[in-house]
Amino acid sequence: MTGTLPFDLAQDLVATAHALADAARPETLRHFRQAIAADDKTGDAAGFDPVTEADRAAERAMRAVLARRRPDDAILGEEYGATPGTSGLTWVLDPIDGTRAYICGAPTWGVLISVCGAEGPLFGLIDQPYIEERFEGGFGIARLTGPRGEMALRGRAARPLAEATVMTTFPEVGTAQDRAGFEAVSRVARLTRYGMDCYAYALVALGQVDLVIEAGLNSYDICGPIAVIEAAGGVVTDWEGRPAHEGGRVLAAANSQIHAEALALLHERD
């Protein structure tokens, strides 16, 4: 969802998003591939949802930037919750999406940043500090900036699901019912890969992957990727074809045709 904002405001939001990513990068890199403790948010022996000081420090750094640059905006962050605002805009922050990958030393985690209006994301970033790749989308921008320079983001052209690549983070994909839906799509697709966290969404925008299917997400897991993928010509909805910015079950597709084909299979198993 792009919305219509004054040019100067849109420019400031883009600049602020980059300032947030710049502030988070050193906080995440300071601890990456180091001996860092991980607390378990679940408190449940049956599960493990890690959080580290890197998560907390990165979100604190981003909140400090917002306090200086845009104090009237609301904030929703994974680690420090919701802070109200008066501007009608909300910054949705995931300081490290993929903390499990982070504590394993795998560079598939990322910093997710988006600014949202009442109807969803307006602009978003997926930033991978270790490999220095930053994916951004919104306000007419669809761009990757990295070690090899800049390139435009564009989702893959339409192709049959039988020729597609589908990704998800966890093989379990939520509940047993969710897993049945995912497997219905996976059985038809040519290739299925697991464990990429937010980087899978970046690959959809980059034109490398056709679909990402997940369940049990929160707003901070998906608002940034929505903005980036939609700017690249893709489609992101829930499993009913509705807006997905509040989380839950998510289907991210490179184009509307493959989105429709995958959505039909998810409905059959729902």
C-alpha positions in Angstrom: 0.0 0.0 0.0 1.7 3.2 -1.1 -0.8 5.9 -0.1 -0.4 9.6 -1.0 1.7 11.8 1.1 3.3 15.2 0.5 6.7 14.8 -1.3 8.7 16.4 1.5 7.1 14.1 4.1 7.7 11.0 1.9 11.4 12.1 1.5 11.7 12.5 5.3 10.2 9.1 6.0 12.6 7.4 3.6 15.6 9.3 5.1 14.4 8.3 8.6 14.1 4.7 7.7 17.7 4.7 6.4 18.8 6.5 9.6 17.2 3.7 11.6 18.9 1.0 9.6 22.2 2.8 10.0 21.7 3.0 13.7 20.8 -0.7 14.1 23.7 -2.1 12.0 26.6 -1.5 14.4 24.5 -2.8 17.3 23.8 -6.1 15.5 27.3 -6.5 14.1 28.9 -5.9 17.5 27.7 -9.3 18.8 27.3 -11.3 15.6 29.4 -14.5 15.6 30.5 -13.7 19.1 29.7 -15.5 22.3 26.3 -13.9 23.2 23.7 -15.1 25.6 20.2 -15.8 24.4 17.2 -15.7 26.7 14.1 -17.7 25.9 10.9 -15.6 25.5 8.6 -18.5 25.7 9.6 -19.8 29.1 8.4 -23.1 27.8 10.5 -26.2 27.6 8.7 -27.3 24.5 9.7 -24.3 22.5 12.6 -21.8 22.0 12.1 -18.2 21.0 15.5 -16.5 21.6 16.2 -12.8 22.3 19.7 -11.3 22.8 21.2 -8.1 23.9 21.8 -7.4 20.2 18.0 -7.4 19.6 17.4 -5.0 22.5 20.3 -2.7 21.7 19.3 -2.4 18.0 15.8 -1.5 18.9 16.9 1.1 21.5 19.2 2.7 18.9 16.3 2.9 16.5 14.0 4.4 19.1 16.6 7.0 19.9 16.7 8.1 16.3 12.9 8.4 16.2 12.8 10.4 19.4 15.1 12.9 17.7 13.7 12.9 14.2 10.0 12.0 14.5 8.8 12.2 18.1 5.2 12.5 17.1 5.1 9.1 15.3 3.9 5.9 17.1 6.3 2.9 17.4 5.6 -0.8 17.5 8.7 -2.8 18.2 9.3 -6.4 18.9 11.3 -5.9 22.0 9.9 -2.8 23.7 6.2 -2.9 22.5 4.0 0.0 21.5 4.6 3.7 22.1 1.7 5.9 21.1 1.9 8.9 18.7 -0.2 11.7 17.4 0.9 11.9 13.7 -1.2 9.0 12.3 2.0 7.2 11.3 3.5 4.1 13.1 7.1 2.8 12.8 7.1 -1.0 13.0 10.5 -2.4 14.0 12.0 -5.8 14.2 15.6 -5.2 15.3 16.6 -8.8 14.4 14.2 -10.9 12.4 15.7 -14.4 12.6 17.4 -14.4 16.0 17.8 -18.2 15.8 19.9 -17.7 12.6 21.7 -14.9 14.3 22.9 -16.9 17.3 23.9 -19.7 14.8 26.1 -17.3 12.9 24.0 -17.6 9.7 23.6 -14.3 7.7 20.0 -14.8 6.9 18.6 -12.6 9.6 17.8 -8.9 9.0 16.6 -5.7 10.5 13.0 -5.0 9.4 11.8 -1.4 9.4 8.5 0.0 8.0 6.4 3.1 8.4 2.7 2.5 8.3 -0.5 4.5 7.9 -4.0 3.4 8.8 -4.2 1.0 5.8 -0.8 -0.6 6.2 2.9 -0.2 5.1 3.9 2.9 3.2 7.7 2.3 3.0 9.9 -0.5 4.2 13.4 -1.8 4.5 14.9 -5.3 4.8 18.5 -4.7 5.9 21.2 -7.4 6.2 24.1 -5.7 8.0 26.7 -8.5 7.7 26.6 -8.8 3.9 25.6 -5.1 3.6 22.5 -5.6 1.5 19.6 -3.2 2.0 16.3 -3.8 0.2 13.8 -0.9 0.1 10.4 -0.3 -1.3 7.7 2.4 -1.3 7.1 5.9 -2.6 8.1 4.8 -6.1 11.4 3.2 -4.9 12.2 -0.5 -5.4 15.9 -0.9 -4.9 18.7 -3.0 -3.6 21.9 -1.4 -2.4 24.9 -3.6 -1.6 28.5 -4.3 -2.2 27.9 -4.6 -5.9 26.2 -1.2 -6.1 22.5 -0.5 -6.7 19.9 -2.5 -8.7 16.2 -2.3 -9.3 14.0 -4.8 -7.5 11.5 -6.7 -9.7 9.7 -9.9 -8.9 9.9 -12.9 -11.2 7.7 -13.0 -14.2 4.6 -15.3 -14.1 5.3 -19.0 -14.4 3.3 -22.1 -13.5 3.5 -23.2 -9.9 5.1 -26.5 -11.1 8.1 -24.4 -12.1 8.2 -22.3 -8.9 10.4 -22.0 -5.9 8.7 -21.7 -2.5 10.3 -20.9 0.8 9.3 -20.8 4.5 11.3 -20.5 7.7 10.1 -23.5 9.7 9.1 -26.9 8.2 6.3 -27.0 10.8 4.6 -23.8 9.4 2.3 -23.2 12.4 -0.5 -25.6 13.2 -1.1 -29.0 11.6 -3.8 -27.3 9.5 -1.4 -24.6 8.4 1.2 -27.3 7.5 -1.3 -29.1 5.3 -1.9 -25.9 3.3 1.8 -25.3 2.9 2.5 -28.9 1.8 -0.3 -28.7 -0.8 1.6 -25.9 -2.5 5.0 -27.4 -1.8 4.1 -30.7 -3.5 3.3 -28.9 -6.7 6.2 -26.5 -6.7 9.5 -27.5 -8.3 11.7 -26.5 -5.3 11.1 -25.9 -1.6 13.7 -24.4 0.7 13.6 -23.7 4.5 15.1 -21.5 7.1 15.8 -18.1 5.4 13.8 -15.9 7.7 13.2 -12.3 6.3 15.9 -12.9 3.6 13.4 -15.1 1.8 11.1 -12.1 1.3 14.0 -10.1 0.0 14.6 -12.9 -2.5 11.0 -12.6 -3.7 11.6 -8.9 -4.4 14.9 -9.6 -6.1 13.3 -12.0 -8.6 15.0 -15.1 -7.3 12.0 -16.8 -5.5 8.4 -17.1 -6.4 6.6 -17.6 -3.1 7.0 -17.4 0.7 4.3 -19.0 2.8 4.3 -18.7 6.6 1.9 -18.7 9.6 1.9 -17.3 13.1 3.6 -14.0 12.2 3.3 -10.6 14.0 3.1 -7.2 12.4 6.8 -6.5 12.9 7.7 -9.7 11.0 5.9 -8.7 7.8 5.3 -5.0 7.4 8.7 -4.3 6.1 8.7 -7.2 3.6 5.2 -6.2 2.4 6.4 -2.7 1.4 9.5 -4.1 -0.4 7.7 -6.9 -2.2 4.8 -4.7 -3.3 7.2 -2.1 -4.6 8.8 -4.8 -6.7 5.5 -5.7 -8.3 4.6 -8.6 -6.0 1.6 -9.4 -3.9 1.4 -10.1 -0.2 -1.8 -11.2 1.5 -3.1 -13.5 4.2 -4.3 -17.0 3.2 -7.8 -15.5 2.5 -6.4 -12.9 0.1 -6.9 -10.1 2.6 -4.3 -7.5 3.9 -1.5 -9.2 5.9 0.1 -6.3 7.7 -1.3 -7.4 11.1 0.4 -10.8 10.7 -1.0 -14.3 11.0 -0.9 -16.5 7.9 1.0 -14.8 5.1 1.4 -15.6 1.4 4.0 -13.5 -0.4 4.2 -13.9 -4.2 6.3 -12.5 -7.0 3.3 -11.7 -9.1 -0.5 -11.9 -9.1 -0.7 -15.0 -11.2 1.3 -17.3 -9.0 -0.3 -15.7 -6.0 -3.7 -16.8 -7.3 -2.6 -20.3 -8.0 -1.0 -20.8 -4.5 -4.0 -19.2 -2.8 -6.4 -21.6 -4.4 -4.4 -24.6 -3.0 -4.2 -23.0 0.4 -8.0 -22.6 0.4 -8.6 -26.2 -0.6 -6.8 -27.4 2.6 -8.3 -24.8 4.9 
